[in-house]
Amino acid sequence: MTSTKRQISTIISALLLSSCAQVIFAQNSTTDFGQLSCLLEPGKSSDLSSEVPGIIRDLKVQRGDTVKKGQVLMVLNSDIEQATLKTARARLDFAERKLQRNEALYKDKLISDHEQDELLTEKRLARLQAEEALVRLRQREVRSPFSGVITDVVKEPGEYIDDSHFLQVVSLDPLHAQVIFQADLYGHIKKDTPITLFTKGSEQGFTARIKTLDPIIDAASDTFGITVEVNNEQQQLVAGSRCRIEISAIPSGIQ
């Protein structure tokens, strides 16, 4: 009788352990493959600095401002550069007038080819000097490299600036999220794998895509990462929010 009870007890324990193992395996499979946590990040982020050193004359943006690609964000003092450009343009204008006045003389063979070449060279040099002066003037401006939002400003008008960053701009459309997978899925998760992204506490799903996959597996953790990209044109998603992704197409036999 005692032996029979022990056998029954052993069988029950084995069944319980098997059931628990199945539950744990199912939970791990869902966590590892079906629903993966992530963090929404700006699609682009740039710490801006000035191409040339100088004193800030005009800072045209503040933290939180929305900006467009190519928009002027900051202007340095540029009195010398503006004067240099005016001088170069005046020199170019004079060279063009001088060449025009001597065209008739050249046609009538009253000036030599050498003299004509000097006039043409003088005009070319004047144009190059004017272009150089314009470039130096434009270096006194900092423009936004892409459309986005100003997230940090560390300088004010009147302060000196050099090649250290003074302003940060980020792009909030699209947003990115980094997700880590077990190495077993390497080669099975592809760019066209269907993905749905959810923010923490919300059941509203957003269609996302895999933008990039790590080309190698991290040997220490036996994992690889992907970058998920999600459209945020309507600004429904907030960078910095915790999120999760669900993958509807899990390769069979991997779990």
N, C-alpha and C positions, 0 to 999 in steps of 0.2 A: 504493500500500500504506500509505504514511504517512498519507495523507488518510483512508483507511478506518479506521485505528486511532484517529485523532483523532475521527472521527464516533462510533465505538463508545464511546470514552472519554467524549465529551460526553453521549451517551445514558445511559450508566451513571450519570454524575454527576447528571444530571437526575432519574433514577429514585430515586437515593439521597436527594436533596434533597426530592423529593416525599414519599418514605416518612417521612423525619424530620419534615417539616412536619405530616403526618397524625398521627404519634405525639404531637408537641408539642401539636397542637390538641386531640387526644383527652384528653391529660393536663390541659390547661388547662380543658377543658369539665368534666371530672370534678371538678377542684378548685373551679372557680367555681360550678358548678351542682349537682353530685351530692353532694359531701361538703364541708361548710363547718365550719371550726374555730370554737370558741366557748369561753366560760368560764362555769361555773355560778355564779350569784349568788343571794343571799337574795331571796325574793319581796318582802319588805318590810324596811326598815331605819329605825330611828328613834333619833335622839339626844335623850334626854329631859333636860328641865330642870325646875326648880320654878317654879310659877306665882307664888309669892311668895318673897321672901328669908327666910332664917332659919338656925338651927343644926340640923344633923341629929341627931335623937334616936335613931332606929332605922333601920338599913339592913338590910333583910330578905333581900337576895339577894347572891350572889357571882358572879363570872365563871364561866360554864358552866352555871348553874342554868337549868332549864326553868321557864317561867312561863305562866300562863293569862291570857287577856284579862280586865282588870278587877282583877287581883291587886295588892294593895298592895306596892309595892317599897321605898318610903322614907317615913318620917314625920319631920316637923320638930317641934321643941319647940312646944307648943300650950297651955301653962298658961293664958295670958290668954284665948285663944279659947274654951277649955272653960269658964272662969269666966263669960265674956260670954254663952255659950249658956245656962248655968244661970240667969243673971239674967233673960235674955229669956224663958225658959220659965216662970219663976216669975211674971213680969209678965203673961204670957198666961194662966196659970192663975188669977191674981187677977182679971183682966178678965172671964174666963168666969164665975167665981163671982159677981162683982158683977152681971153682966148677968142671971144666973139668979135672983138674989135679988130683982131689981127687975121680973121678968116679971109677977108677980102684981099689983104696984102699977100697972104700965102697963095691964094688962087692966082694972083697976078705975078707970082714969083718974085715978090719984093722982099720976102724974108725967106731964109734958108730952111731946109728940112730940119736942121739941128735946132734952130730957133723955135720952130713949130713943135718939135719934140719936147723942148724945155717947157713950153706953155702947157702942153698936154700933161706932162709929168707934174707940173706945179698944181694943176687942177686935181689930179689923182691924189696927190699927197694931202691937199687941203680937204678933200672929201674923207680920206682915211682919218685925218685928225679930228674932223667933226664927228665921225662915227665913234671914234675912241672916247671923245668927250661925252657923247650921249650915253655910252656904256657905263662910264664912271659915274655919271649922274644917276642912272638907274640902279647902280649898286647901292645907292643911299636909301633905297626903298626895300622893304620886305613884303612879299606877296604870299598869299595863301597857296600852298601847293595843290590843294584840293578843297572841295566844298565840305564844310563840317561845322564844328562848334569849338569855341575857345574854352579851354578847361583850366588854363593857368597863365597868369601874367605876373612876372617878377620884376619888371622895370617900370619906371614912370618917366614922363617928359622931363628933360633936363639932366637925366642920368647918362653916364657914359656906358657904352655897350661895345663888346668885342665879339669874339667867336663863341662865347659861352651862351647857352640857351636862355632866352628871356620870355618865351611864349610857347604854349603848347596848343596845337589844334588836333582834333580827332574827328574821324568820320563815323557817323552813326548809321549809315546806310551803305552797304549792308553791315550786319554784325557777324562776328565770328565766335566760335566756341571750340575749345580744345577738348578732345575726348580720348581716353586711353583704353585700348583693347588688349586682351590676352593674345599672346603670340600664335595661339592655335587658329586664330581667325585671319592671320596674315595671308593675303592672296585671295581670300573669300569676300572681304569687305572691299567694295570697289566704288568708284566715283558715282555710278548710277544706282547705288543701293538706296531704296526708298527710306527716308528719314522724316520723322515728325518731331518737332521741338515744342516743349512746354516750359513755361516759366513756373517758379515755385508758387504753389498755392492756386494755380489756375489750370483748368482743364481745356482751355482753348489751345488747339494745336496749330502750329505754323509749319508750313512746308519748308524743308531745308534741303541742302545738298552737301555732299562731301566735296570740298574744294581741293584739298590736298591730303596725301597719305605719306607718312614717314617712309623713306626709301629703305630703311634698315630697322631691325629689331633691337631694342635695348637689352643687352645681354644680362645686365644686373637684375632687372625687374621682369625679364621675359615678356615685355609688352611693346606695343608700338602705338603711335598716336595718329590721329586724324584732325583735320581742321574742318569744322562744319560752318557753312555760310548760310545765313537766313536774311531774306529781304526785309528791310525795315523802312520802306518808303513812307508809310503812314505813321511812323514813329510810335507804333504800338508797343514796342519792346524797349526796355531801358538797359543800357550797358551797365554792367556790375551786378545784374540780377542773376540769381542762381537758376539753373535750368536742368532739364533732363531731356534726353532724346529717346525715342522708341524706334526700333528697327523692325519693320514688318516682315522682312525677308531674311530669315536666319538660315544659313546653309545647313542642310540636314547632315547628321552624323558628326557634327562638330561638338555639340553639347555632350 
